[in-house]
Amino acid sequence: MQTSARDRGLAVLGSVVRPVVYIGLSLPAILIVLASFTAGDNLRFPPEGFSLRWYSAAIASEPFMSALWTSTKLACIATACSLAIGLAAATAMDRYTFLGREAFRTLTLSPLIVPMVVLGLGLLQFFAWSGLNQTFYGLLIGHVLITLPYVVRTLTAGFILFDKTLEQAAMNLRAHPVTVLRRVTLPLLAPALISAAVFAFVTSFGNITLSVFLGFSGETTLPVQIFTYVEHNYDPILAAVSTLVILVTLIIIAILERLIGMEKLA
């Protein structure tokens, strides 16, 4: 009876806490989306009337649209690079024993430990020395570094639940290693790959500290552009741009789920 009463109490508590958590997480985004439709000249909630004028202004703004394209392109490429490198690193750490494996594991997670300002300053000095300063490749390398720990950590957790006997069965049936990778390994890792890709994309797309150090004229990311704009202006175009950011993020996540889900069904 005591156990049953405790379980009922936990169930009731969970039914109360879950909506509060969901509302707390989604409320800021909901307020920004609603405020973006205001007809007034000031960013406030509740909005003053209804209008799409700020979306028109955002789409017509070359700096914001250029920055949105740069952030989307950068985040997609950084996510792809991080998935490729992270999958190789997680596979090596899970399946092989080699000298310095724990040190290598710590090294892959080190960007989470080093303060972002210190990492940005260090990369800025290194790229200035190597000639990659103020280039898209330098900015990309920086974003791969900050997204890689999330990918490695997520895929490492995915390998814990991975059933290696299925790979062994496929190889015993003389399947080519590439076929095993495509038809067995990747489909089984699909949930972990989706999670890793989402973490990597969101981390890269929303980063501002590192992008301030490594960005340059012509390749300004959207968070940096918004940060620069809000120093002098605070009008509803910020809400419209933020809503577009939310939309782009949801679309990319849906595409990633669709692509990796198709691999799982193949």
C-alpha positions as CSV (number, residue, x, y, z in Angstrom):
1,M,0.0,0.0,0.0
2,Q,2.8,2.4,0.9
3,T,4.6,1.7,-2.4
4,S,1.4,2.1,-4.3
5,A,0.7,5.4,-2.6
6,R,4.2,6.6,-3.2
7,D,3.9,5.7,-6.9
8,R,0.7,7.6,-7.2
9,G,2.2,10.6,-5.5
10,L,5.2,10.6,-7.9
11,A,2.8,10.2,-10.9
12,V,0.8,13.2,-9.7
13,L,4.0,15.2,-9.1
14,G,5.3,14.3,-12.5
15,S,2.0,15.4,-14.2
16,V,2.4,18.8,-12.5
17,V,6.1,19.3,-13.1
18,R,6.2,18.2,-16.8
19,P,3.8,20.9,-18.0
20,V,5.7,23.6,-15.9
21,V,9.0,22.5,-17.5
22,Y,7.6,22.4,-21.0
23,I,6.0,25.9,-20.6
24,G,9.2,27.3,-19.1
25,L,11.3,26.1,-22.0
26,S,8.9,27.1,-24.8
27,L,7.5,30.4,-23.3
28,P,10.4,32.7,-24.4
29,A,10.2,31.4,-28.0
30,I,6.4,31.8,-28.0
31,L,6.6,35.3,-26.7
32,I,9.2,36.3,-29.4
33,V,7.1,34.7,-32.2
34,L,4.0,36.6,-31.0
35,A,5.9,39.9,-30.6
36,S,7.2,39.6,-34.2
37,F,3.7,40.2,-35.6
38,T,3.3,43.5,-33.9
39,A,2.2,46.5,-35.9
40,G,3.9,49.0,-33.6
41,D,7.5,50.3,-33.7
42,N,8.6,48.9,-30.4
43,L,9.5,45.4,-29.4
44,R,7.0,44.6,-26.6
45,F,4.4,42.0,-25.4
46,P,1.5,41.9,-26.0
47,P,2.0,43.1,-29.6
48,E,0.3,46.2,-30.8
49,G,-2.0,44.9,-33.5
50,F,-1.1,42.5,-36.3
51,S,1.3,43.0,-39.2
52,L,3.9,41.3,-41.3
53,R,5.9,44.5,-41.8
54,W,8.8,43.4,-39.7
55,Y,9.1,40.1,-41.6
56,S,9.3,42.1,-44.8
57,A,11.9,44.3,-43.3
58,A,13.9,41.3,-42.1
59,I,13.8,39.6,-45.5
60,A,14.7,42.8,-47.2
61,S,17.7,43.4,-44.8
62,E,20.8,42.2,-46.6
63,P,23.0,42.1,-43.4
64,F,20.5,39.8,-41.6
65,M,19.8,37.5,-44.6
66,S,23.5,37.3,-45.4
67,A,24.3,36.4,-41.8
68,L,21.4,33.9,-41.7
69,W,22.9,32.2,-44.8
70,T,26.4,32.2,-43.3
71,S,25.1,30.7,-40.0
72,T,23.1,28.0,-41.8
73,K,25.9,27.0,-44.1
74,L,28.5,27.0,-41.4
75,A,26.3,25.0,-39.0
76,C,25.5,22.4,-41.7
77,I,29.1,21.9,-42.7
78,A,30.4,21.9,-39.1
79,T,27.7,19.3,-38.2
80,A,28.7,17.0,-41.1
81,C,32.4,17.3,-40.3
82,S,31.8,16.7,-36.6
83,L,29.6,13.6,-37.3
84,A,32.4,12.1,-39.5
85,I,35.2,12.8,-37.1
86,G,33.1,12.0,-34.0
87,L,31.9,8.7,-35.4
88,A,35.5,7.6,-36.1
89,A,36.7,8.8,-32.7
90,A,33.8,7.1,-30.8
91,T,34.3,3.9,-32.8
92,A,38.0,3.8,-32.0
93,M,37.5,4.5,-28.3
94,D,34.7,1.9,-28.0
95,R,36.3,-1.0,-30.0
96,Y,40.1,-0.6,-29.7
97,T,42.5,-0.5,-26.8
98,F,45.5,1.7,-27.5
99,L,48.1,3.7,-25.6
100,G,46.7,7.0,-24.5
101,R,43.0,6.1,-25.1
102,E,41.8,7.9,-21.9
103,A,44.0,10.9,-22.7
104,F,42.5,10.9,-26.2
105,R,39.0,10.7,-24.7
106,T,39.7,13.7,-22.4
107,L,41.2,15.6,-25.4
108,T,38.0,15.2,-27.4
109,L,36.0,16.7,-24.5
110,S,38.4,19.5,-23.7
111,P,36.5,22.2,-25.6
112,L,33.8,21.8,-23.0
113,I,36.2,22.5,-20.2
114,V,38.2,25.4,-21.7
115,P,36.3,28.8,-21.4
116,M,35.0,29.9,-24.7
117,V,36.8,33.2,-24.5
118,V,40.1,31.5,-23.9
119,L,39.5,29.1,-26.8
120,G,38.6,31.9,-29.1
121,L,41.6,33.9,-28.2
122,G,43.9,30.9,-28.6
123,L,42.4,30.0,-32.0
124,L,42.7,33.7,-33.1
125,Q,46.4,33.7,-32.3
126,F,47.0,30.3,-34.0
127,F,45.1,31.2,-37.1
128,A,47.0,34.5,-37.4
129,W,50.2,32.6,-37.3
130,S,49.0,29.9,-39.7
131,G,47.4,32.3,-42.2
132,L,43.8,31.0,-41.6
133,N,42.7,34.2,-39.7
134,Q,39.7,35.9,-41.2
135,T,38.9,33.0,-43.5
136,F,35.8,30.8,-43.6
137,Y,38.0,27.7,-43.1
138,G,39.3,29.1,-39.8
139,L,35.7,29.9,-38.7
140,L,34.7,26.3,-39.7
141,I,37.5,24.7,-37.7
142,G,36.5,26.6,-34.6
143,H,32.9,25.5,-34.9
144,V,33.9,21.9,-35.5
145,L,36.0,22.1,-32.3
146,I,33.1,23.3,-30.2
147,T,30.6,20.8,-31.7
148,L,32.8,17.7,-31.6
149,P,32.6,17.0,-27.9
150,Y,28.8,16.8,-28.1
151,V,29.0,14.4,-31.0
152,V,31.6,12.2,-29.4
153,R,29.8,12.1,-26.1
154,T,26.5,11.2,-27.7
155,L,27.8,8.6,-30.0
156,T,29.9,7.0,-27.2
157,A,26.6,6.6,-25.2
158,G,25.0,5.2,-28.3
159,F,27.7,2.5,-28.6
160,I,27.0,1.3,-25.1
161,L,23.6,0.0,-26.3
162,F,25.0,-1.2,-29.6
163,D,24.7,-4.9,-30.3
164,K,27.9,-5.9,-32.0
165,T,26.7,-9.5,-32.7
166,L,24.5,-8.1,-35.5
167,E,27.7,-6.8,-37.3
168,Q,29.4,-10.1,-36.7
169,A,26.5,-12.0,-38.1
170,A,26.5,-9.8,-41.2
171,M,30.3,-10.3,-41.7
172,N,29.9,-14.1,-41.2
173,L,27.4,-13.9,-44.1
174,R,30.2,-12.3,-46.1
175,A,28.7,-8.9,-46.3
176,H,31.2,-6.3,-47.5
177,P,32.4,-3.9,-44.7
178,V,30.8,-0.9,-46.5
179,T,27.5,-2.8,-46.6
180,V,27.8,-3.7,-42.9
181,L,28.4,0.0,-42.2
182,R,25.5,1.2,-44.3
183,R,22.9,-1.5,-43.6
184,V,23.7,-2.5,-40.0
185,T,25.9,-0.1,-38.1
186,L,24.5,3.3,-39.1
187,P,20.8,2.2,-38.8
188,L,21.4,0.9,-35.3
189,L,23.2,4.2,-34.4
190,A,20.5,6.3,-36.0
191,P,19.0,7.6,-32.7
192,A,22.4,8.6,-31.5
193,L,23.3,10.2,-34.8
194,I,20.2,12.3,-34.9
195,S,20.8,13.5,-31.3
196,A,24.4,14.2,-32.1
197,A,23.5,16.1,-35.3
198,V,20.9,18.2,-33.5
199,F,23.3,19.1,-30.7
200,A,26.1,20.0,-33.1
201,F,23.8,22.1,-35.4
202,V,22.2,24.0,-32.5
203,T,25.6,24.6,-30.8
204,S,27.2,25.9,-34.0
205,F,24.2,27.9,-35.1
206,G,23.8,29.7,-31.8
207,N,27.4,30.3,-30.9
208,I,28.4,33.9,-30.5
209,T,31.6,34.0,-28.3
210,L,33.8,32.1,-30.7
211,S,32.3,33.7,-33.8
212,V,33.1,37.1,-32.4
213,F,36.8,36.2,-32.4
214,L,36.9,34.3,-35.7
215,G,34.3,36.1,-37.8
216,F,35.1,38.8,-40.3
217,S,33.4,41.1,-42.7
218,G,31.5,39.1,-45.3
219,E,31.2,36.0,-43.0
220,T,29.3,37.4,-40.0
221,T,27.1,34.8,-38.3
222,L,23.5,35.7,-37.4
223,P,24.0,35.7,-33.5
224,V,26.9,38.2,-34.0
225,Q,24.8,40.3,-36.3
226,I,21.9,40.4,-33.8
227,F,24.3,41.2,-31.0
228,T,25.8,44.1,-33.0
229,Y,22.3,45.4,-34.0
230,V,20.8,45.3,-30.6
231,E,23.6,47.6,-29.3
232,H,22.0,50.5,-31.2
233,N,18.5,49.4,-32.0
234,Y,15.7,47.5,-30.3
235,D,12.8,47.2,-32.8
236,P,10.6,44.2,-33.7
237,I,12.8,43.3,-36.6
238,L,14.8,41.4,-34.0
239,A,11.8,39.3,-33.1
240,A,11.1,38.6,-36.8
241,V,14.7,37.5,-37.4
242,S,14.6,35.3,-34.2
243,T,11.4,33.7,-35.5
244,L,13.1,32.9,-38.8
245,V,16.0,31.4,-36.8
246,I,13.6,29.1,-35.0
247,L,12.0,28.2,-38.3
248,V,15.3,27.4,-40.0
249,T,16.4,25.3,-36.9
250,L,13.2,23.3,-36.9
251,I,13.5,22.7,-40.7
252,I,17.1,21.5,-40.4
253,I,16.3,19.2,-37.5
254,A,13.4,17.7,-39.5
255,I,15.6,17.1,-42.5
256,L,18.3,15.4,-40.3
257,E,15.6,13.2,-38.8
258,R,14.2,12.4,-42.2
259,L,17.6,11.6,-43.8
260,I,18.9,9.4,-41.0
261,G,15.5,7.8,-40.6
262,M,15.6,6.8,-44.3
263,E,19.0,5.3,-43.7
264,K,17.5,3.3,-40.8
265,L,14.7,2.0,-43.1
266,A,17.0,1.2,-46.0
